[in-house]
């Protein structure tokens, strides 16, 4: 009986830890993805923050972190056999932000970060709802 209670406590702790990992991973995707988008905008307008080589290195590093965090989120979703909806919302948010950056190159206003934050918040809410409904 005690092993059963201990097992349930471990599962609950594991779900909580994975939920926190998913949240932190989403923050990394949002921030590093925005750095990559800013480099894309700088590259297309030929106006760099420091120098093209330094900006490129930062963007490549941020792109690597973004991909790594997407993989981490995907593994968490597959571990609990959740719907891929929360993952795809964040991915679609990044893709829409790319189109917004390309379409509004000369505009002083940039809403791509807002789009990514909204996608992040929506993804988090859907994931938390799904993982709390899932029984292991």
VMD Tcl script that builds the backbone (N, CA, C; Angstrom):
set m [mol new atoms 408]
animate dup $m
set s [atomselect $m all]
$s set {name element resname resid chain x y z} {
  {N N UNK 1 A 0.818 -1.189 0.000}
  {CA C UNK 1 A 0.000 0.000 0.000}
  {C C UNK 1 A 0.866 1.259 0.000}
  {N N UNK 2 A 1.947 1.217 0.782}
  {CA C UNK 2 A 2.827 2.371 0.874}
  {C C UNK 2 A 3.537 2.626 -0.454}
  {N N UNK 3 A 3.884 1.553 -1.173}
  {CA C UNK 3 A 4.528 1.705 -2.472}
  {C C UNK 3 A 3.592 2.379 -3.466}
  {N N UNK 4 A 2.308 2.054 -3.401}
  {CA C UNK 4 A 1.321 2.645 -4.286}
  {C C UNK 4 A 1.208 4.148 -4.033}
  {N N UNK 5 A 1.188 4.553 -2.777}
  {CA C UNK 5 A 1.107 5.972 -2.432}
  {C C UNK 5 A 2.380 6.688 -2.868}
  {N N UNK 6 A 3.524 6.052 -2.657}
  {CA C UNK 6 A 4.804 6.624 -3.058}
  {C C UNK 6 A 4.866 6.780 -4.578}
  {N N UNK 7 A 4.352 5.789 -5.314}
  {CA C UNK 7 A 4.332 5.841 -6.770}
  {C C UNK 7 A 3.463 6.994 -7.266}
  {N N UNK 8 A 2.293 7.168 -6.659}
  {CA C UNK 8 A 1.405 8.266 -7.052}
  {C C UNK 8 A 2.045 9.619 -6.764}
  {N N UNK 9 A 2.747 9.714 -5.653}
  {CA C UNK 9 A 3.430 10.969 -5.319}
  {C C UNK 9 A 4.542 11.258 -6.322}
  {N N UNK 10 A 5.256 10.223 -6.748}
  {CA C UNK 10 A 6.324 10.409 -7.733}
  {C C UNK 10 A 5.754 10.839 -9.082}
  {N N UNK 11 A 4.624 10.255 -9.461}
  {CA C UNK 11 A 3.992 10.634 -10.725}
  {C C UNK 11 A 3.526 12.083 -10.669}
  {N N UNK 12 A 2.942 12.464 -9.554}
  {CA C UNK 12 A 2.486 13.842 -9.396}
  {C C UNK 12 A 3.666 14.812 -9.461}
  {N N UNK 13 A 4.761 14.452 -8.821}
  {CA C UNK 13 A 5.960 15.291 -8.845}
  {C C UNK 13 A 6.542 15.364 -10.258}
  {N N UNK 14 A 6.540 14.233 -10.964}
  {CA C UNK 14 A 7.055 14.199 -12.322}
  {C C UNK 14 A 6.210 15.067 -13.259}
  {N N UNK 15 A 4.883 15.007 -13.104}
  {CA C UNK 15 A 4.003 15.849 -13.914}
  {C C UNK 15 A 4.264 17.327 -13.644}
  {N N UNK 16 A 4.442 17.670 -12.366}
  {CA C UNK 16 A 4.711 19.059 -12.005}
  {C C UNK 16 A 6.043 19.519 -12.610}
  {N N UNK 17 A 7.075 18.689 -12.512}
  {CA C UNK 17 A 8.381 19.041 -13.073}
  {C C UNK 17 A 8.320 19.200 -14.589}
  {N N UNK 18 A 7.612 18.299 -15.260}
  {CA C UNK 18 A 7.488 18.403 -16.711}
  {C C UNK 18 A 6.669 19.625 -17.120}
  {N N UNK 19 A 5.679 19.954 -16.330}
  {CA C UNK 19 A 4.897 21.159 -16.598}
  {C C UNK 19 A 5.785 22.400 -16.491}
  {N N UNK 20 A 6.657 22.427 -15.500}
  {CA C UNK 20 A 7.590 23.546 -15.338}
  {C C UNK 20 A 8.622 23.570 -16.467}
  {N N UNK 21 A 9.100 22.401 -16.874}
  {CA C UNK 21 A 10.040 22.335 -17.997}
  {C C UNK 21 A 9.396 22.857 -19.276}
  {N N UNK 22 A 8.141 22.496 -19.487}
  {CA C UNK 22 A 7.423 22.951 -20.673}
  {C C UNK 22 A 7.284 24.474 -20.651}
  {N N UNK 23 A 6.989 25.033 -19.491}
  {CA C UNK 23 A 6.843 26.476 -19.358}
  {C C UNK 23 A 8.165 27.188 -19.637}
  {N N UNK 24 A 9.230 26.722 -19.027}
  {CA C UNK 24 A 10.539 27.348 -19.229}
  {C C UNK 24 A 10.992 27.180 -20.676}
  {N N UNK 25 A 10.718 26.037 -21.245}
  {CA C UNK 25 A 11.061 25.795 -22.636}
  {C C UNK 25 A 10.322 26.764 -23.559}
  {N N UNK 26 A 9.060 27.025 -23.254}
  {CA C UNK 26 A 8.294 27.987 -24.041}
  {C C UNK 26 A 8.859 29.391 -23.947}
  {N N UNK 27 A 9.334 29.767 -22.774}
  {CA C UNK 27 A 9.973 31.078 -22.619}
  {C C UNK 27 A 11.248 31.169 -23.454}
  {N N UNK 28 A 12.038 30.100 -23.440}
  {CA C UNK 28 A 13.254 30.083 -24.246}
  {C C UNK 28 A 12.925 30.186 -25.732}
  {N N UNK 29 A 11.887 29.475 -26.159}
  {CA C UNK 29 A 11.487 29.533 -27.569}
  {C C UNK 29 A 11.080 30.947 -27.945}
  {N N UNK 30 A 10.315 31.588 -27.084}
  {CA C UNK 30 A 9.851 32.942 -27.374}
  {C C UNK 30 A 11.022 33.917 -27.464}
  {N N UNK 31 A 11.909 33.888 -26.496}
  {CA C UNK 31 A 13.009 34.851 -26.470}
  {C C UNK 31 A 14.041 34.579 -27.570}
  {N N UNK 32 A 14.483 33.349 -27.700}
  {CA C UNK 32 A 15.492 33.037 -28.715}
  {C C UNK 32 A 14.909 33.109 -30.127}
  {N N UNK 33 A 13.659 32.724 -30.263}
  {CA C UNK 33 A 13.003 32.853 -31.559}
  {C C UNK 33 A 12.912 34.299 -31.996}
  {N N UNK 34 A 12.680 35.193 -31.051}
  {CA C UNK 34 A 12.623 36.620 -31.378}
  {C C UNK 34 A 14.000 37.140 -31.793}
  {N N UNK 35 A 15.053 36.649 -31.172}
  {CA C UNK 35 A 16.406 37.049 -31.577}
  {C C UNK 35 A 16.666 36.628 -33.020}
  {N N UNK 36 A 16.243 35.430 -33.374}
  {CA C UNK 36 A 16.407 34.954 -34.752}
  {C C UNK 36 A 15.588 35.819 -35.710}
  {N N UNK 37 A 14.373 36.162 -35.319}
  {CA C UNK 37 A 13.536 37.012 -36.172}
  {C C UNK 37 A 14.146 38.397 -36.358}
  {N N UNK 38 A 14.741 38.934 -35.308}
  {CA C UNK 38 A 15.379 40.246 -35.430}
  {C C UNK 38 A 16.581 40.181 -36.368}
  {N N UNK 39 A 17.328 39.078 -36.325}
  {CA C UNK 39 A 18.426 38.934 -37.280}
  {C C UNK 39 A 17.885 38.841 -38.700}
  {N N UNK 40 A 16.802 38.119 -38.886}
  {CA C UNK 40 A 16.198 38.016 -40.213}
  {C C UNK 40 A 15.810 39.399 -40.728}
  {N N UNK 41 A 15.222 40.202 -39.863}
  {CA C UNK 41 A 14.841 41.564 -40.253}
  {C C UNK 41 A 16.082 42.406 -40.551}
  {N N UNK 42 A 17.116 42.285 -39.724}
  {CA C UNK 42 A 18.360 43.019 -39.963}
  {C C UNK 42 A 18.992 42.594 -41.283}
  {N N UNK 43 A 18.970 41.307 -41.561}
  {CA C UNK 43 A 19.564 40.792 -42.790}
  {C C UNK 43 A 18.819 41.307 -44.019}
  {N N UNK 44 A 17.495 41.321 -43.951}
  {CA C UNK 44 A 16.705 41.764 -45.102}
  {C C UNK 44 A 16.779 43.272 -45.323}
  {N N UNK 45 A 16.978 44.036 -44.260}
  {CA C UNK 45 A 17.083 45.499 -44.403}
  {C C UNK 45 A 18.529 45.964 -44.498}
  {N N UNK 46 A 19.480 45.058 -44.340}
  {CA C UNK 46 A 20.911 45.362 -44.397}
  {C C UNK 46 A 21.308 46.432 -43.373}
  {N N UNK 47 A 20.732 46.312 -42.185}
  {CA C UNK 47 A 21.046 47.233 -41.089}
  {C C UNK 47 A 21.276 46.378 -39.844}
  {N N UNK 48 A 22.547 46.200 -39.480}
  {CA C UNK 48 A 22.902 45.262 -38.415}
  {C C UNK 48 A 23.119 45.974 -37.091}
  {N N UNK 49 A 22.906 45.252 -36.016}
  {CA C UNK 49 A 23.073 45.814 -34.685}
  {C C UNK 49 A 24.548 46.081 -34.386}
  {N N UNK 50 A 25.398 45.088 -34.580}
  {CA C UNK 50 A 26.835 45.253 -34.334}
  {C C UNK 50 A 27.587 45.093 -35.657}
  {N N UNK 51 A 27.637 43.889 -36.145}
  {CA C UNK 51 A 28.262 43.553 -37.419}
  {C C UNK 51 A 27.613 42.259 -37.881}
  {N N UNK 52 A 27.584 42.035 -39.182}
  {CA C UNK 52 A 26.872 40.873 -39.703}
  {C C UNK 52 A 27.409 39.564 -39.120}
  {N N UNK 53 A 28.712 39.452 -38.970}
  {CA C UNK 53 A 29.267 38.186 -38.478}
  {C C UNK 53 A 28.890 37.928 -37.018}
  {N N UNK 54 A 28.932 38.951 -36.196}
  {CA C UNK 54 A 28.566 38.789 -34.786}
  {C C UNK 54 A 27.069 38.541 -34.651}
  {N N UNK 55 A 26.280 39.315 -35.374}
  {CA C UNK 55 A 24.831 39.113 -35.337}
  {C C UNK 55 A 24.455 37.722 -35.839}
  {N N UNK 56 A 25.169 37.253 -36.872}
  {CA C UNK 56 A 24.908 35.923 -37.412}
  {C C UNK 56 A 25.222 34.834 -36.383}
  {N N UNK 57 A 26.342 34.965 -35.693}
  {CA C UNK 57 A 26.702 33.973 -34.672}
  {C C UNK 57 A 25.671 33.930 -33.547}
  {N N UNK 58 A 25.214 35.084 -33.112}
  {CA C UNK 58 A 24.191 35.142 -32.062}
  {C C UNK 58 A 22.898 34.505 -32.558}
  {N N UNK 59 A 22.530 34.789 -33.809}
  {CA C UNK 59 A 21.296 34.234 -34.371}
  {C C UNK 59 A 21.381 32.713 -34.522}
  {N N UNK 60 A 22.527 32.207 -34.926}
  {CA C UNK 60 A 22.691 30.754 -35.063}
  {C C UNK 60 A 22.591 30.083 -33.698}
  {N N UNK 61 A 23.224 30.665 -32.704}
  {CA C UNK 61 A 23.152 30.123 -31.349}
  {C C UNK 61 A 21.710 30.154 -30.834}
  {N N UNK 62 A 21.010 31.256 -31.071}
  {CA C UNK 62 A 19.609 31.370 -30.648}
  {C C UNK 62 A 18.730 30.375 -31.404}
  {N N UNK 63 A 19.016 30.163 -32.683}
  {CA C UNK 63 A 18.256 29.197 -33.477}
  {C C UNK 63 A 18.453 27.781 -32.938}
  {N N UNK 64 A 19.684 27.448 -32.562}
  {CA C UNK 64 A 19.964 26.136 -31.976}
  {C C UNK 64 A 19.178 25.950 -30.674}
  {N N UNK 65 A 19.191 26.956 -29.820}
  {CA C UNK 65 A 18.450 26.874 -28.558}
  {C C UNK 65 A 16.958 26.713 -28.830}
  {N N UNK 66 A 16.440 27.460 -29.796}
  {CA C UNK 66 A 15.020 27.369 -30.138}
  {C C UNK 66 A 14.658 25.957 -30.599}
  {N N UNK 67 A 15.448 25.397 -31.498}
  {CA C UNK 67 A 15.168 24.035 -31.976}
  {C C UNK 67 A 15.266 23.015 -30.846}
  {N N UNK 68 A 16.272 23.167 -30.008}
  {CA C UNK 68 A 16.443 22.250 -28.880}
  {C C UNK 68 A 15.237 22.311 -27.938}
  {N N UNK 69 A 14.718 23.494 -27.701}
  {CA C UNK 69 A 13.569 23.650 -26.812}
  {C C UNK 69 A 12.289 23.108 -27.455}
  {N N UNK 70 A 12.150 23.257 -28.774}
  {CA C UNK 70 A 11.007 22.649 -29.461}
  {C C UNK 70 A 11.048 21.127 -29.313}
  {N N UNK 71 A 12.228 20.551 -29.446}
  {CA C UNK 71 A 12.372 19.103 -29.285}
  {C C UNK 71 A 12.018 18.689 -27.861}
  {N N UNK 72 A 12.457 19.471 -26.890}
  {CA C UNK 72 A 12.153 19.168 -25.487}
  {C C UNK 72 A 10.638 19.206 -25.246}
  {N N UNK 73 A 9.961 20.219 -25.788}
  {CA C UNK 73 A 8.504 20.297 -25.629}
  {C C UNK 73 A 7.818 19.115 -26.296}
  {N N UNK 74 A 8.281 18.743 -27.471}
  {CA C UNK 74 A 7.682 17.621 -28.190}
  {C C UNK 74 A 7.826 16.320 -27.396}
  {N N UNK 75 A 8.975 16.122 -26.786}
  {CA C UNK 75 A 9.187 14.914 -25.976}
  {C C UNK 75 A 8.264 14.881 -24.763}
  {N N UNK 76 A 8.057 16.022 -24.137}
  {CA C UNK 76 A 7.144 16.078 -22.986}
  {C C UNK 76 A 5.730 15.735 -23.426}
  {N N UNK 77 A 5.308 16.272 -24.558}
  {CA C UNK 77 A 3.962 15.986 -25.066}
  {C C UNK 77 A 3.824 14.501 -25.391}
  {N N UNK 78 A 4.830 13.919 -26.010}
  {CA C UNK 78 A 4.768 12.497 -26.354}
  {C C UNK 78 A 4.833 11.609 -25.112}
  {N N UNK 79 A 5.541 12.032 -24.074}
  {CA C UNK 79 A 5.639 11.236 -22.850}
  {C C UNK 79 A 4.265 11.036 -22.227}
  {N N UNK 80 A 3.447 12.070 -22.250}
  {CA C UNK 80 A 2.117 11.987 -21.647}
  {C C UNK 80 A 1.029 11.681 -22.670}
  {N N UNK 81 A 1.420 11.458 -23.916}
  {CA C UNK 81 A 0.495 11.149 -25.007}
  {C C UNK 81 A -0.606 12.197 -25.109}
  {N N UNK 82 A -0.192 13.458 -25.083}
  {CA C UNK 82 A -1.124 14.574 -25.190}
  {C C UNK 82 A -1.328 14.931 -26.653}
  {N N UNK 83 A -2.353 15.731 -26.899}
  {CA C UNK 83 A -2.570 16.237 -28.249}
  {C C UNK 83 A -1.433 17.193 -28.591}
  {N N UNK 84 A -1.122 17.251 -29.859}
  {CA C UNK 84 A -0.005 18.072 -30.300}
  {C C UNK 84 A -0.429 19.537 -30.491}
  {N N UNK 85 A -1.649 19.866 -30.138}
  {CA C UNK 85 A -2.203 21.198 -30.354}
  {C C UNK 85 A -1.390 22.286 -29.655}
  {N N UNK 86 A -0.998 22.081 -28.418}
  {CA C UNK 86 A -0.251 23.112 -27.697}
  {C C UNK 86 A 1.115 23.351 -28.339}
  {N N UNK 87 A 1.738 22.292 -28.816}
  {CA C UNK 87 A 3.028 22.404 -29.496}
  {C C UNK 87 A 2.871 23.137 -30.823}
  {N N UNK 88 A 1.841 22.774 -31.572}
  {CA C UNK 88 A 1.658 23.369 -32.895}
  {C C UNK 88 A 1.272 24.843 -32.814}
  {N N UNK 89 A 0.579 25.250 -31.764}
  {CA C UNK 89 A 0.227 26.667 -31.624}
  {C C UNK 89 A 1.483 27.513 -31.491}
  {N N UNK 90 A 2.436 27.052 -30.704}
  {CA C UNK 90 A 3.668 27.818 -30.545}
  {C C UNK 90 A 4.473 27.822 -31.846}
  {N N UNK 91 A 4.499 26.710 -32.548}
  {CA C UNK 91 A 5.198 26.636 -33.829}
  {C C UNK 91 A 4.542 27.551 -34.860}
  {N N UNK 92 A 3.225 27.555 -34.906}
  {CA C UNK 92 A 2.505 28.437 -35.829}
  {C C UNK 92 A 2.741 29.899 -35.468}
  {N N UNK 93 A 2.842 30.200 -34.176}
  {CA C UNK 93 A 3.144 31.568 -33.746}
  {C C UNK 93 A 4.482 32.048 -34.278}
  {N N UNK 94 A 5.480 31.174 -34.279}
  {CA C UNK 94 A 6.797 31.535 -34.817}
  {C C UNK 94 A 6.708 31.741 -36.328}
  {N N UNK 95 A 5.998 30.866 -37.023}
  {CA C UNK 95 A 5.866 30.979 -38.482}
  {C C UNK 95 A 5.119 32.253 -38.864}
  {N N UNK 96 A 4.039 32.561 -38.160}
  {CA C UNK 96 A 3.292 33.797 -38.433}
  {C C UNK 96 A 4.176 35.012 -38.159}
  {N N UNK 97 A 4.982 34.948 -37.129}
  {CA C UNK 97 A 5.888 36.059 -36.816}
  {C C UNK 97 A 6.903 36.276 -37.932}
  {N N UNK 98 A 7.361 35.197 -38.552}
  {CA C UNK 98 A 8.283 35.332 -39.684}
  {C C UNK 98 A 7.607 36.088 -40.822}
  {N N UNK 99 A 6.361 35.718 -41.131}
  {CA C UNK 99 A 5.645 36.416 -42.190}
  {C C UNK 99 A 5.406 37.879 -41.838}
  {N N UNK 100 A 5.096 38.162 -40.595}
  {CA C UNK 100 A 4.881 39.551 -40.172}
  {C C UNK 100 A 6.170 40.352 -40.313}
  {N N UNK 101 A 7.291 39.764 -39.938}
  {CA C UNK 101 A 8.590 40.446 -40.073}
  {C C UNK 101 A 8.864 40.770 -41.538}
  {N N UNK 102 A 8.639 39.800 -42.415}
  {CA C UNK 102 A 8.917 40.006 -43.835}
  {C C UNK 102 A 7.970 41.047 -44.433}
  {N N UNK 103 A 6.711 41.019 -44.044}
  {CA C UNK 103 A 5.741 41.954 -44.615}
  {C C UNK 103 A 5.887 43.377 -44.086}
  {N N UNK 104 A 6.430 43.538 -42.897}
  {CA C UNK 104 A 6.542 44.877 -42.301}
  {C C UNK 104 A 7.999 45.267 -42.085}
  {N N UNK 105 A 8.821 45.088 -43.111}
  {CA C UNK 105 A 10.245 45.384 -42.973}
  {C C UNK 105 A 10.512 46.857 -42.681}
  {N N UNK 106 A 9.867 47.735 -43.382}
  {CA C UNK 106 A 10.152 49.165 -43.252}
  {C C UNK 106 A 9.338 49.843 -42.157}
  {N N UNK 107 A 8.412 49.139 -41.574}
  {CA C UNK 107 A 7.555 49.728 -40.543}
  {C C UNK 107 A 8.315 49.846 -39.220}
  {N N UNK 108 A 8.125 50.960 -38.510}
  {CA C UNK 108 A 8.792 51.098 -37.207}
  {C C UNK 108 A 8.119 50.260 -36.115}
  {N N UNK 109 A 6.912 49.793 -36.371}
  {CA C UNK 109 A 6.189 48.994 -35.387}
  {C C UNK 109 A 6.432 47.511 -35.649}
  {N N UNK 110 A 6.639 46.781 -34.584}
  {CA C UNK 110 A 6.917 45.356 -34.706}
  {C C UNK 110 A 5.994 44.597 -33.763}
  {N N UNK 111 A 5.078 43.828 -34.330}
  {CA C UNK 111 A 4.143 43.065 -33.499}
  {C C UNK 111 A 4.497 41.583 -33.453}
  {N N UNK 112 A 5.643 41.223 -34.024}
  {CA C UNK 112 A 6.014 39.804 -34.055}
  {C C UNK 112 A 6.242 39.252 -32.648}
  {N N UNK 113 A 6.827 40.046 -31.765}
  {CA C UNK 113 A 7.038 39.572 -30.397}
  {C C UNK 113 A 5.703 39.367 -29.697}
  {N N UNK 114 A 4.760 40.267 -29.928}
  {CA C UNK 114 A 3.425 40.132 -29.347}
  {C C UNK 114 A 2.757 38.845 -29.828}
  {N N UNK 115 A 2.898 38.544 -31.103}
  {CA C UNK 115 A 2.331 37.310 -31.654}
  {C C UNK 115 A 2.953 36.089 -30.981}
  {N N UNK 116 A 4.265 36.126 -30.787}
  {CA C UNK 116 A 4.943 34.991 -30.151}
  {C C UNK 116 A 4.541 34.841 -28.685}
  {N N UNK 117 A 4.353 35.952 -27.988}
  {CA C UNK 117 A 3.936 35.886 -26.579}
  {C C UNK 117 A 2.516 35.344 -26.467}
  {N N UNK 118 A 1.628 35.780 -27.350}
  {CA C UNK 118 A 0.254 35.270 -27.338}
  {C C UNK 118 A 0.245 33.769 -27.632}
  {N N UNK 119 A 1.062 33.340 -28.597}
  {CA C UNK 119 A 1.158 31.908 -28.904}
  {C C UNK 119 A 1.705 31.134 -27.710}
  {N N UNK 120 A 2.674 31.717 -27.016}
  {CA C UNK 120 A 3.252 31.065 -25.830}
  {C C UNK 120 A 2.208 30.906 -24.730}
  {N N UNK 121 A 1.481 31.978 -24.430}
  {CA C UNK 121 A 0.477 31.928 -23.360}
  {C C UNK 121 A -0.622 30.928 -23.704}
  {N N UNK 122 A -1.082 30.948 -24.945}
  {CA C UNK 122 A -2.118 30.010 -25.381}
  {C C UNK 122 A -1.620 28.567 -25.286}
  {N N UNK 123 A -0.400 28.340 -25.717}
  {CA C UNK 123 A 0.188 27.004 -25.657}
  {C C UNK 123 A 0.286 26.509 -24.218}
  {N N UNK 124 A 0.688 27.385 -23.311}
  {CA C UNK 124 A 0.819 26.997 -21.905}
  {C C UNK 124 A -0.529 26.618 -21.301}
  {N N UNK 125 A -1.534 27.412 -21.579}
  {CA C UNK 125 A -2.862 27.127 -21.014}
  {C C UNK 125 A -3.412 25.807 -21.527}
  {N N UNK 126 A -3.250 25.556 -22.815}
  {CA C UNK 126 A -3.747 24.303 -23.385}
  {C C UNK 126 A -2.990 23.117 -22.799}
  {N N UNK 127 A -1.677 23.238 -22.685}
  {CA C UNK 127 A -0.875 22.132 -22.161}
  {C C UNK 127 A -1.220 21.847 -20.709}
  {N N UNK 128 A -1.354 22.881 -19.881}
  {CA C UNK 128 A -1.680 22.671 -18.468}
  {C C UNK 128 A -3.045 22.017 -18.311}
  {N N UNK 129 A -3.984 22.438 -19.137}
  {CA C UNK 129 A -5.321 21.852 -19.081}
  {C C UNK 129 A -5.275 20.372 -19.474}
  {N N UNK 130 A -4.536 20.062 -20.531}
  {CA C UNK 130 A -4.454 18.675 -20.994}
  {C C UNK 130 A -3.721 17.775 -20.004}
  {N N UNK 131 A -2.624 18.262 -19.450}
  {CA C UNK 131 A -1.840 17.409 -18.549}
  {C C UNK 131 A -2.577 17.178 -17.236}
  {N N UNK 132 A -3.396 18.142 -16.807}
  {CA C UNK 132 A -4.169 17.945 -15.582}
  {C C UNK 132 A -5.351 17.006 -15.795}
  {N N UNK 133 A -5.849 16.928 -17.022}
  {CA C UNK 133 A -6.941 15.998 -17.318}
  {C C UNK 133 A -6.437 14.569 -17.524}
  {N N UNK 134 A -5.166 14.450 -17.869}
  {CA C UNK 134 A -4.585 13.136 -18.166}
  {C C UNK 134 A -4.316 12.372 -16.875}
  {N N UNK 135 A -4.791 11.162 -16.824}
  {CA C UNK 135 A -4.534 10.290 -15.673}
  {C C UNK 135 A -3.457 9.286 -16.060}
  {N N UNK 136 A -2.500 9.117 -15.175}
  {CA C UNK 136 A -1.435 8.133 -15.422}
  {C C UNK 136 A -1.542 6.990 -14.454}
}
mol reanalyze $m
mol bondsrecalc $m
mol representation Tube
mol addrep $m
